[in-house]
Amino acid sequence: QVQLVESGGGLVQAGGSLRLSCAASGRTFSTYAMGWFRQAPGKQRELVAVITRGGSTYYADSVKARFTISRDNAKNTVSLRMNSLKPEDTAVYYCAAEPANLSGTFYLRTDEYDYWGQGTQVTVSS
């Protein structure tokens, strides 16, 4: 069982920055694929960014060049640095983990992740 706890959400003006963090349990965190997803009211949960066990990253087109995902295996954490935030980035952001990550494989779909955090609200005002 993997437990995920997100933090760092809040209210920010357009153009501002936030950093989300996700703390994960488990002794084999370094082998997990990790992802950030988001869900706006009335919309489906969508991919934001993922990072493989090997540290390779993938971003949704809507956040590319503005967001950066990173992991610290020594601290069992994954972070999402969000710059140049826009009102359309407003959503609940979820951290996800998949322990069975084949090296180099990007997991881009929500059904590929077995574990989810409770979510953290990000609100960007115009």
DAJO-V891536 format. One record per backbone hydrogen bond with DSSP energy under -0.5 kcal/mol. CO is the residue of the C=O (numbers start at 1). NH is the residue of the N-H. Records with the same first field share a line. If there is no record, write none. Layout:
CO = NH + NH
This chain:
3 = 25
5 = 23
7 = 21
10 = 123
12 = 125
13 = 16
15 = 84
16 = 85
18 = 82
20 = 80
21 = 7
22 = 78
23 = 5
26 = 29
28 = 31
29 = 32
31 = 101
33 = 98
34 = 51
35 = 96
36 = 48 + 49
37 = 94
38 = 46
39 = 92
40 = 43
46 = 38
48 = 60
49 = 36
50 = 58
51 = 34
52 = 55
56 = 52
58 = 50
60 = 63 + 64
63 = 66 + 67
66 = 83
68 = 81
70 = 79
72 = 75 + 76 + 77
76 = 24
77 = 72
78 = 22
79 = 70
80 = 20 + 82
81 = 68 + 83
82 = 18
85 = 15
86 = 89
87 = 90
91 = 93 + 122
92 = 39
93 = 120
94 = 37
95 = 117
96 = 35
97 = 114 + 115
98 = 33
99 = 101
100 = 102
102 = 105
105 = 107
106 = 108
109 = 112
110 = 113
115 = 97
120 = 93
121 = 10
122 = 91
123 = 12 + 125
125 = 14
